[in-house]
Amino acid sequence: MPRSTRRLPHAFVRAAAVFALSAGVITPAVIHAPAAHADWDSTTGSTLDNGRYHLVLPSSALWVKVSVLASTAPDAAVLASTEAITSDSYSSWTPDEPFALPEGTALGDYPVRVEYRLPGETTKQWTGGTYSYRPHVGVTGLSWDRATTTYEQRKVVLSGRTTLWNPATGARTAAPEGTKVEVKLSLYDTAYRSQTLTATTGADGTFTLPMTPNATISNGSASVVTTGTVNDPDNAAYVPGVQAEAVIYRISSDVNKYRVLAGTNVQVSGHVERYTAGGWKPFPGAPVVATGREPNYSDATPVNQLGSGTSSATGTFSFSARAEYSTDKIYTFLRPSAYIQPGAYAFDRTDIAVPQQFSYGQYAITLDEYGRLVAKGQLGSSGYCATGEPTTLQASLDGGLTWRNLVSGRTNTYCQYTLNSWGYDSALYRVYHPETNQLVAKAGTALKRARTATRFSAFTISPTQPVVNGKMTVSGTVQRKLNGVWKPLGGVKLTLVYKPKGDTKWYWVTKDITTNSYGNFSYRATAYGDGSWALYLNTTGSYFYSETNAKYIDAR
């Protein structure tokens, strides 16, 4: 038997008083029940920008004392200590005031000793922290000279100032001239990207940073570069965002031909305007593109580009586009940027058709033992067909003279298709693609697929009421259909299966019953108990599957 894993209820955990004699005084020593924080080992600490020391400790602590030591020596002097420390959130403690180290204390990092007591525990000590007694330098007062940038006005200037906090005096003054400020910005034009810039402060601690982002500034951070100094950096200051205003435009276009051969150029012409305070005006210098796929709101760059051009001073444009990879339309719009929204917001569409040659790749047709017919493959080994191209699985019963449709489907995004249907005993099969504006009409290779039908013409179990664990004889006959006539099927393997009474699963008994030349079989089986018995044919690549009806045996 496994040992019990029952636990005693909390009521059985008791506190006991033990009295010890010491110099004639009786002192109670209390043994406490196990505390909720008995396994606490996650104490950490750090120096904040205002000189206070932040401590990670359970908020349930009964007493906390933080001391700054002169060194790591066992007898090191205490430079400053405080018990005036407050828990401001779960597991977060901060002294009410910054540490005041003795006058003349050198700048540097000093070890910290934390003494604390948790409920139900004795006083513990942690000495893994360091107090940073250094000047803290940071950035504040960040602002941009503009809230937005536009297509014409793209330049923007960031301003701010730096400050230096002295831990000895507690005063915060301007940082020295020449202080380096690192600015990290998160930008978005047609995709997210980042940019890092550096500014230098003047004599008053201020700085300016001009830039042309050509993007929306989502946000950013600014911090002082302290490498090579004794200063500690403040937490990075938040840089607000600047929105890039997108232009509103409208475009019209046309092509000089409707149907062309692959690789033939067509001329795309049209006119583009933008909306201004004075209404709709011609949009000169606009970057126009033509694609064979409808633009999407998430398109950072044009997809399936056929050609491009630039509008004239009057907003007109004309350029050649090669429609090799076109579907049935050409879409004309402006190339997306921070100031021009994706083409899905404004585009013009022109009809065009370019049926293209293709090849069948990964071409396969199978007929399984259950009569299921599956055709799989790909239209075009280079994957240049479009999503949703129609395909049809066909069959011929007269050697390819005539074809009948079994099932139709469409290709996926990788130009692949899978077609499923019930097949014939023997037939030619092929996949056919009808002509579309994308691809020409084309039939795949005709493949013959055939299997021979089988059946159990007899199945008996004797005796019908065998003794439990006694023997019984399972026998019968298997046939195959040749030229419409059922003939004996010899030399094939059969599997005998059994399902006990009350069970939902079948269990195989043997897989090695073999038919003789007359298709007959006989097997001595053990009657395990009440239950159902059946047989099925272990099919090969040339026969269809067949099975018997289940026979229920009531064993005595």
C-alpha positions as CSV (number, residue, x, y, z in Angstrom):
1,M,0.0,0.0,0.0
2,P,1.3,3.5,-0.8
3,R,2.0,5.6,2.3
4,S,-0.7,8.1,3.3
5,T,-0.3,11.7,1.9
6,R,-2.8,13.1,4.4
7,R,-1.8,16.3,6.1
8,L,-2.6,17.3,9.7
9,P,-5.1,20.2,9.9
10,H,-3.7,23.6,10.9
11,A,-5.4,23.2,14.3
12,F,-2.7,20.7,15.2
13,V,0.1,23.2,14.7
14,R,0.5,24.8,18.1
15,A,2.7,27.4,19.8
16,A,4.6,26.2,22.9
17,A,6.3,28.2,25.6
18,V,9.6,27.0,26.8
19,F,11.2,28.5,30.0
20,A,14.9,28.7,30.5
21,L,16.8,29.8,33.6
22,S,19.4,32.5,33.0
23,A,20.9,34.4,36.0
24,G,17.8,33.6,38.0
25,V,15.5,35.2,35.4
26,I,12.8,33.1,33.6
27,T,12.6,34.1,30.0
28,P,9.9,32.8,27.7
29,A,11.1,31.5,24.3
30,V,8.2,31.1,21.9
31,I,8.3,28.5,19.2
32,H,6.1,29.8,16.4
33,A,4.1,27.9,13.8
34,P,5.6,27.9,10.3
35,A,5.2,31.4,8.7
36,A,3.7,32.2,5.3
37,H,7.1,33.8,4.3
38,A,9.3,31.0,5.6
39,D,10.8,30.5,2.2
40,W,11.2,34.2,1.2
41,D,14.5,34.6,-0.6
42,S,13.7,37.3,-3.2
43,T,15.0,40.5,-1.4
44,T,16.5,43.0,-3.8
45,G,17.3,46.7,-3.6
46,S,18.2,49.7,-5.8
47,T,18.9,53.4,-5.5
48,L,16.2,55.7,-6.9
49,D,16.8,59.0,-8.8
50,N,15.9,61.0,-5.7
51,G,18.5,59.2,-3.5
52,R,16.1,57.0,-1.7
53,Y,16.7,53.3,-1.5
54,H,14.0,51.0,-2.9
55,L,13.6,47.6,-1.3
56,V,11.7,44.5,-2.4
57,L,10.4,42.8,0.7
58,P,7.0,41.4,1.7
59,S,4.6,44.2,2.7
60,S,3.7,42.1,5.8
61,A,7.1,42.7,7.4
62,L,6.8,43.7,11.1
63,W,10.1,45.7,11.2
64,V,12.6,46.8,8.7
65,K,15.9,48.7,9.1
66,V,18.2,49.7,6.3
67,S,21.8,50.7,6.9
68,V,24.5,52.1,4.6
69,L,28.0,50.7,5.5
70,A,31.4,52.2,5.0
71,S,32.7,48.9,3.5
72,T,32.1,45.2,3.3
73,A,34.3,44.5,6.3
74,P,32.6,42.7,9.2
75,D,33.2,45.6,11.6
76,A,32.5,48.3,9.0
77,A,31.1,51.6,10.3
78,V,27.4,52.5,9.7
79,L,27.3,55.7,7.6
80,A,23.6,56.1,7.8
81,S,20.5,54.0,8.8
82,T,16.8,54.4,9.1
83,E,13.8,52.5,10.3
84,A,11.5,55.1,8.9
85,I,10.6,53.1,5.8
86,T,7.2,52.6,4.3
87,S,5.6,49.8,2.3
88,D,4.0,51.7,-0.7
89,S,2.7,48.6,-2.5
90,Y,3.0,44.8,-2.4
91,S,6.6,43.8,-1.7
92,S,7.8,47.4,-2.2
93,W,9.4,49.5,0.6
94,T,11.0,53.0,0.3
95,P,12.5,55.1,3.1
96,D,10.6,58.3,3.9
97,E,13.7,60.4,3.3
98,P,17.0,60.0,1.3
99,F,20.0,58.9,3.2
100,A,22.2,61.7,4.6
101,L,25.8,60.4,4.7
102,P,28.4,62.2,6.8
103,E,29.9,65.3,5.3
104,G,33.0,64.6,3.3
105,T,31.9,61.0,2.4
106,A,33.5,60.2,-1.0
107,L,31.2,59.6,-4.0
108,G,30.8,55.9,-4.8
109,D,28.9,52.7,-4.2
110,Y,28.4,51.6,-0.6
111,P,27.2,48.2,0.7
112,V,23.7,48.0,2.2
113,R,22.6,45.9,5.2
114,V,18.9,45.2,5.6
115,E,17.5,43.8,8.8
116,Y,13.9,42.7,8.9
117,R,11.4,40.5,10.7
118,L,8.5,38.7,9.1
119,P,5.4,37.4,10.9
120,G,6.2,34.2,12.8
121,E,10.0,34.5,12.2
122,T,13.1,35.8,13.9
123,T,15.1,38.8,12.7
124,K,16.9,38.1,9.4
125,Q,19.6,40.0,7.6
126,W,20.3,40.7,3.9
127,T,23.5,42.2,2.6
128,G,23.3,41.8,-1.1
129,G,22.5,45.5,-2.0
130,T,24.5,48.6,-2.9
131,Y,23.7,52.2,-2.3
132,S,24.7,54.5,-5.1
133,Y,26.1,57.7,-3.5
134,R,26.7,59.5,-6.7
135,P,25.3,62.5,-8.6
136,H,22.2,61.6,-10.6
137,V,21.9,63.2,-14.0
138,G,18.6,63.2,-16.0
139,V,16.5,64.8,-18.7
140,T,13.3,66.8,-18.2
141,G,11.1,69.3,-19.9
142,L,10.9,67.5,-23.3
143,S,8.7,69.0,-26.0
144,W,8.5,69.3,-29.8
145,D,8.1,72.6,-31.6
146,R,5.2,71.2,-33.6
147,A,2.5,68.7,-32.8
148,T,2.4,67.4,-36.4
149,T,4.4,67.2,-39.6
150,T,3.0,67.4,-43.1
151,Y,3.9,66.5,-46.7
152,E,5.4,69.9,-47.2
153,Q,6.7,70.6,-43.7
154,R,8.5,67.5,-42.4
155,K,11.2,69.0,-40.1
156,V,10.6,69.0,-36.3
157,V,12.8,70.1,-33.3
158,L,12.9,68.4,-29.9
159,S,13.9,70.6,-26.9
160,G,14.7,69.7,-23.3
161,R,17.0,70.3,-20.4
162,T,19.3,68.3,-18.2
163,T,19.6,68.4,-14.4
164,L,22.2,67.1,-11.9
165,W,21.3,66.0,-8.4
166,N,24.0,66.3,-5.7
167,P,23.6,63.5,-3.0
168,A,25.6,65.5,-0.5
169,T,23.4,68.7,-0.6
170,G,20.2,67.3,-2.1
171,A,20.3,70.2,-4.7
172,R,19.4,69.7,-8.3
173,T,21.1,72.0,-10.8
174,A,21.7,72.2,-14.5
175,A,24.0,69.5,-15.9
176,P,27.4,70.7,-17.1
177,E,27.8,72.1,-20.6
178,G,28.6,69.4,-23.2
179,T,26.5,66.7,-21.5
180,K,25.4,64.1,-24.1
181,V,21.8,63.2,-24.3
182,E,20.7,60.0,-26.2
183,V,17.3,60.1,-27.7
184,K,15.6,56.8,-28.9
185,L,12.5,57.2,-31.0
186,S,9.9,54.7,-32.2
187,L,8.8,55.6,-35.7
188,Y,6.1,54.4,-38.1
189,D,5.8,55.2,-41.8
190,T,4.7,52.1,-43.6
191,A,6.3,49.9,-40.9
192,Y,7.6,50.2,-37.4
193,R,11.2,51.1,-37.0
194,S,13.5,52.8,-34.4
195,Q,16.0,55.6,-34.6
196,T,18.7,56.8,-32.1
197,L,20.0,60.3,-32.1
198,T,22.4,62.3,-29.8
199,A,22.2,65.9,-28.6
200,T,24.7,68.0,-26.7
201,T,23.7,70.5,-23.9
202,G,24.6,74.2,-23.8
203,A,25.9,76.2,-20.8
204,D,22.4,76.3,-19.3
205,G,21.9,72.6,-19.5
206,T,19.4,72.8,-22.4
207,F,19.5,71.2,-25.8
208,T,17.7,71.1,-29.1
209,L,17.6,68.3,-31.6
210,P,16.3,69.1,-35.2
211,M,15.4,66.1,-37.3
212,T,13.3,65.1,-40.4
213,P,11.8,61.7,-39.4
214,N,9.6,61.3,-42.6
215,A,7.4,59.2,-40.3
216,T,5.0,59.4,-37.4
217,I,7.0,59.6,-34.1
218,S,5.0,57.2,-31.8
219,N,7.0,58.0,-28.7
220,G,10.5,57.7,-27.4
221,S,12.9,58.1,-24.5
222,A,15.8,60.4,-23.6
223,S,18.6,59.8,-21.1
224,V,22.0,61.2,-20.3
225,V,25.0,59.3,-21.5
226,T,27.1,58.7,-18.4
227,T,29.9,56.5,-19.8
228,G,33.2,57.7,-18.5
229,T,31.7,59.8,-15.6
230,V,31.0,59.2,-11.9
231,N,27.3,60.1,-12.5
232,D,24.4,57.7,-12.3
233,P,21.7,58.2,-15.0
234,D,18.1,59.0,-14.0
235,N,15.4,56.8,-15.5
236,A,14.9,57.7,-19.1
237,A,12.4,60.5,-19.7
238,Y,9.4,60.0,-21.9
239,V,9.4,61.6,-25.4
240,P,5.9,62.5,-26.6
241,G,4.8,61.6,-30.2
242,V,4.5,63.7,-33.3
243,Q,1.8,62.7,-35.8
244,A,2.6,62.7,-39.6
245,E,-0.5,64.0,-41.4
246,A,-1.4,62.0,-44.5
247,V,-2.6,63.8,-47.6
248,I,-6.0,63.1,-49.0
249,Y,-5.9,62.3,-52.7
250,R,-8.0,60.9,-55.5
251,I,-6.8,59.2,-58.7
252,S,-8.2,58.0,-62.1
253,S,-6.5,55.8,-64.6
254,D,-7.0,53.7,-67.8
255,V,-5.0,51.3,-70.0
256,N,-4.8,51.3,-73.8
257,K,-5.4,47.5,-74.1
258,Y,-7.7,45.0,-72.4
259,R,-6.2,41.6,-73.2
260,V,-2.5,41.1,-73.8
261,L,0.0,38.3,-73.9
262,A,2.3,37.7,-71.0
263,G,5.2,40.1,-71.1
264,T,3.5,42.6,-73.3
265,N,3.5,46.3,-72.1
266,V,0.3,48.3,-71.7
267,Q,0.2,52.1,-71.2
268,V,-1.3,53.3,-67.9
269,S,-2.5,56.9,-68.0
270,G,-4.4,59.1,-65.7
271,H,-4.7,62.1,-63.3
272,V,-4.1,62.6,-59.6
273,E,-5.4,65.4,-57.3
274,R,-4.9,66.2,-53.6
275,Y,-7.3,68.0,-51.2
276,T,-6.1,71.4,-49.9
277,A,-7.6,74.3,-48.0
278,G,-8.7,75.6,-51.4
279,G,-10.3,72.4,-52.5
280,W,-9.1,69.7,-54.9
281,K,-5.9,70.7,-56.8
282,P,-3.5,68.9,-59.1
283,F,-0.9,66.8,-57.2
284,P,2.5,67.4,-58.9
285,G,5.4,65.0,-58.3
286,A,3.2,62.3,-56.8
287,P,4.7,58.8,-56.9
288,V,2.2,56.6,-58.9
289,V,2.4,52.8,-59.1
290,A,0.4,50.1,-60.9
291,T,0.0,46.6,-59.5
292,G,-1.8,43.4,-60.5
293,R,-3.2,42.9,-56.9
294,E,-5.7,45.1,-55.1
295,P,-3.8,47.1,-52.4
296,N,-4.4,46.2,-48.8
297,Y,-4.6,48.5,-45.8
298,S,-1.7,46.7,-44.3
299,D,0.6,46.8,-47.4
300,A,3.7,48.7,-46.5
301,T,5.0,48.5,-50.1
302,P,3.1,47.8,-53.4
303,V,2.6,44.1,-54.1
304,N,3.0,42.6,-57.6
305,Q,4.1,46.0,-59.1
306,L,3.7,46.2,-62.9
307,G,5.0,49.8,-63.4
308,S,5.4,53.2,-61.9
309,G,5.8,56.9,-62.7
310,T,5.6,60.4,-61.4
311,S,2.8,62.9,-62.0
312,S,3.5,66.1,-63.9
313,A,2.9,69.7,-62.8
314,T,-0.7,69.4,-63.8
315,G,-1.2,66.1,-62.0
316,T,-1.2,63.9,-65.2
317,F,0.8,60.7,-65.6
318,S,1.6,58.0,-68.2
319,F,3.9,55.0,-67.9
320,S,4.4,51.5,-69.2
321,A,3.3,48.5,-67.2
322,R,4.2,44.9,-68.0
323,A,1.3,42.6,-67.1
324,E,3.1,39.3,-66.8
325,Y,1.9,38.6,-63.3
326,S,-1.4,40.4,-63.5
327,T,-4.7,38.8,-62.7
328,D,-7.6,40.4,-64.4
329,K,-7.2,44.0,-63.2
330,I,-4.6,46.7,-62.8
331,Y,-4.7,48.9,-59.7
332,T,-3.3,52.4,-59.8
333,F,-2.5,54.4,-56.6
334,L,0.2,56.4,-54.9
335,R,3.2,54.7,-53.3
336,P,2.6,54.5,-49.5
337,S,4.7,56.6,-47.1
338,A,4.3,58.4,-43.8
339,Y,2.4,61.1,-45.6
340,I,0.5,58.9,-48.2
341,Q,-1.8,56.2,-46.8
342,P,-1.8,52.7,-48.2
343,G,-3.3,52.3,-51.6
344,A,-6.5,50.7,-50.2
345,Y,-7.7,54.1,-49.1
346,A,-7.6,55.5,-52.7
347,F,-7.0,53.6,-55.9
348,D,-8.4,53.2,-59.4
349,R,-9.1,49.8,-61.0
350,T,-8.9,48.9,-64.7
351,D,-9.9,45.6,-66.2
352,I,-7.3,43.5,-68.0
353,A,-6.8,39.8,-68.7
354,V,-3.6,37.9,-69.2
355,P,-4.1,34.1,-69.3
356,Q,-0.7,32.4,-68.8
357,Q,0.8,29.1,-69.4
358,F,1.5,26.8,-66.5
359,S,2.5,23.3,-65.6
360,Y,1.2,20.7,-63.2
361,G,3.6,20.0,-60.3
362,Q,3.5,17.3,-57.6
363,Y,0.8,15.6,-59.6
364,A,-0.7,12.5,-57.9
365,I,-4.0,10.6,-58.0
366,T,-4.7,7.7,-55.6
367,L,-7.5,5.2,-55.1
368,D,-7.5,3.6,-51.6
369,E,-8.9,0.3,-50.4
370,Y,-12.2,2.0,-49.4
371,G,-12.8,3.5,-52.9
372,R,-11.8,7.0,-52.0
373,L,-10.2,8.9,-54.8
374,V,-7.8,11.7,-53.9
375,A,-6.0,14.0,-56.4
376,K,-3.3,16.4,-55.1
377,G,-0.9,18.7,-56.8
378,Q,0.1,22.2,-57.7
379,L,-0.6,24.5,-60.6
380,G,2.7,25.8,-61.7
381,S,6.0,24.8,-60.1
382,S,7.0,28.4,-59.6
383,G,3.8,29.1,-57.7
384,Y,2.7,32.0,-59.9
385,C,-1.0,31.1,-60.0
386,A,-3.5,33.0,-57.9
387,T,-5.5,31.9,-55.0
388,G,-8.8,30.3,-55.9
389,E,-8.0,28.9,-59.3
390,P,-10.6,26.3,-60.3
391,T,-9.6,22.6,-60.7
392,T,-11.8,19.6,-61.6
393,L,-11.2,15.9,-61.1
394,Q,-12.4,13.9,-64.1
395,A,-12.9,10.2,-64.9
396,S,-13.1,8.3,-68.2
397,L,-14.6,4.8,-68.5
398,D,-13.9,4.5,-72.3
399,G,-10.2,4.9,-72.4
400,G,-10.1,8.7,-72.6
401,L,-12.7,9.3,-75.4
402,T,-15.1,11.1,-73.1
403,W,-14.6,12.6,-69.6
404,R,-17.1,13.2,-66.8
405,N,-16.6,15.6,-63.9
406,L,-16.4,14.0,-60.4
407,V,-15.7,17.0,-58.1
408,S,-14.4,20.6,-58.4
409,G,-12.3,22.8,-56.1
410,R,-10.0,25.7,-56.0
411,T,-6.3,26.2,-55.3
412,N,-5.0,27.6,-52.0
413,T,-2.5,30.5,-51.5
414,Y,0.4,28.2,-52.6
415,C,-1.4,27.2,-55.8
416,Q,-2.1,23.7,-54.4
417,Y,-5.3,21.7,-54.7
418,T,-6.8,18.6,-53.1
419,L,-9.8,16.9,-54.7
420,N,-11.7,14.1,-53.0
421,S,-14.4,11.8,-54.6
422,W,-15.5,8.2,-54.8
423,G,-13.8,6.3,-57.6
424,Y,-14.7,3.4,-59.9
425,D,-13.3,-0.1,-59.9
426,S,-11.3,0.7,-62.9
427,A,-11.0,4.1,-64.8
428,L,-8.7,6.8,-66.2
429,Y,-8.5,9.9,-64.0
430,R,-7.1,13.4,-64.6
431,V,-7.2,16.9,-63.2
432,Y,-8.5,19.7,-65.5
433,H,-8.1,23.5,-65.2
434,P,-10.6,25.5,-67.2
435,E,-9.5,28.8,-68.8
436,T,-9.6,31.9,-66.5
437,N,-8.2,35.4,-66.8
438,Q,-5.2,34.1,-64.9
439,L,-4.3,30.8,-66.5
440,V,-5.0,29.0,-69.8
441,A,-7.1,25.8,-70.0
442,K,-5.0,22.7,-69.5
443,A,-5.6,19.0,-68.6
444,G,-3.1,17.0,-66.5
445,T,-1.8,13.5,-67.4
446,A,-4.5,10.8,-67.5
447,L,-3.6,8.0,-65.0
448,K,-5.3,4.6,-64.7
449,R,-6.3,3.6,-61.2
450,A,-8.1,0.3,-60.5
451,R,-8.8,-2.2,-57.6
452,T,-10.7,-5.5,-57.4
453,A,-13.9,-5.7,-55.4
454,T,-13.9,-8.4,-52.6
455,R,-16.5,-9.8,-50.3
456,F,-17.0,-12.5,-47.6
457,S,-19.5,-14.9,-49.1
458,A,-19.7,-17.0,-45.9
459,F,-18.8,-16.6,-42.2
460,T,-19.7,-19.1,-39.5
461,I,-18.6,-19.8,-35.9
462,S,-19.1,-23.2,-34.4
463,P,-20.3,-24.1,-31.8
464,T,-22.6,-21.1,-31.4
465,Q,-22.4,-21.4,-27.6
466,P,-18.9,-22.4,-26.7
467,V,-17.5,-22.8,-23.2
468,V,-15.7,-19.8,-21.8
469,N,-12.0,-20.2,-22.7
470,G,-12.9,-23.2,-24.8
471,K,-12.2,-23.6,-28.5
472,M,-14.5,-22.6,-31.4
473,T,-14.0,-22.7,-35.1
474,V,-14.2,-19.6,-37.2
475,S,-14.6,-20.4,-40.9
476,G,-15.9,-18.9,-44.2
477,T,-15.1,-17.9,-47.8
478,V,-13.6,-14.8,-49.4
479,Q,-14.3,-13.9,-53.1
480,R,-13.2,-11.3,-55.6
481,K,-15.1,-9.9,-58.6
482,L,-13.5,-10.6,-62.0
483,N,-15.3,-9.3,-65.2
484,G,-18.5,-9.1,-63.3
485,V,-18.3,-12.6,-61.8
486,W,-17.4,-13.5,-58.2
487,K,-14.5,-15.9,-58.0
488,P,-12.6,-17.5,-55.0
489,L,-9.9,-15.3,-53.5
490,G,-7.0,-17.4,-52.3
491,G,-3.7,-16.6,-50.6
492,V,-4.9,-13.4,-48.8
493,K,-4.5,-12.6,-45.1
494,L,-7.5,-12.0,-42.8
495,T,-7.7,-10.3,-39.4
496,L,-10.0,-11.8,-36.7
497,V,-11.3,-9.2,-34.2
498,Y,-13.3,-9.4,-30.9
499,K,-15.4,-6.9,-28.9
500,P,-16.3,-8.1,-25.4
501,K,-19.8,-7.6,-24.1
502,G,-20.3,-4.1,-22.8
503,D,-17.1,-2.8,-24.4
504,T,-17.1,-0.2,-27.3
505,K,-13.7,-1.2,-28.7
506,W,-12.6,-4.0,-31.0
507,Y,-9.5,-6.0,-30.3
508,W,-7.6,-8.1,-32.9
509,V,-7.1,-11.8,-32.1
510,T,-4.9,-12.7,-35.1
511,K,-3.9,-11.1,-38.3
512,D,-2.6,-14.3,-40.0
513,I,-5.6,-16.3,-41.2
514,T,-4.9,-17.2,-44.8
515,T,-7.4,-18.3,-47.4
516,N,-6.7,-21.4,-49.5
517,S,-7.0,-21.7,-53.3
518,Y,-10.8,-22.0,-53.0
519,G,-11.0,-18.8,-50.9
520,N,-11.9,-20.8,-47.8
521,F,-10.5,-20.3,-44.3
522,S,-10.7,-21.9,-40.9
523,Y,-9.3,-20.9,-37.6
524,R,-9.5,-22.4,-34.0
525,A,-10.1,-19.4,-31.7
526,T,-10.5,-19.2,-27.9
527,A,-13.9,-18.2,-26.7
528,Y,-12.9,-15.5,-24.2
529,G,-16.4,-14.8,-23.1
530,D,-19.6,-13.2,-24.4
531,G,-19.0,-10.8,-27.2
532,S,-19.0,-10.0,-30.9
533,W,-16.7,-11.5,-33.5
534,A,-15.9,-10.3,-37.0
535,L,-13.2,-10.6,-39.8
536,Y,-11.8,-8.2,-42.3
537,L,-9.5,-8.5,-45.3
538,N,-5.9,-7.3,-44.9
539,T,-6.0,-5.3,-48.2
540,T,-3.0,-4.8,-50.5
541,G,-2.6,-2.3,-53.3
542,S,-4.9,-4.2,-55.7
543,Y,-8.0,-5.1,-53.7
544,F,-10.9,-3.1,-52.1
545,Y,-11.5,-3.5,-48.4
546,S,-14.3,-5.9,-47.2
547,E,-15.4,-7.2,-43.8
548,T,-18.0,-9.5,-42.3
549,N,-21.0,-8.7,-40.3
550,A,-20.4,-9.0,-36.5
551,K,-21.6,-12.3,-34.9
552,Y,-22.5,-12.3,-31.2
553,I,-21.4,-15.4,-29.3
554,D,-23.0,-16.2,-26.0
555,A,-20.3,-18.2,-24.2
556,R,-21.4,-20.6,-21.4
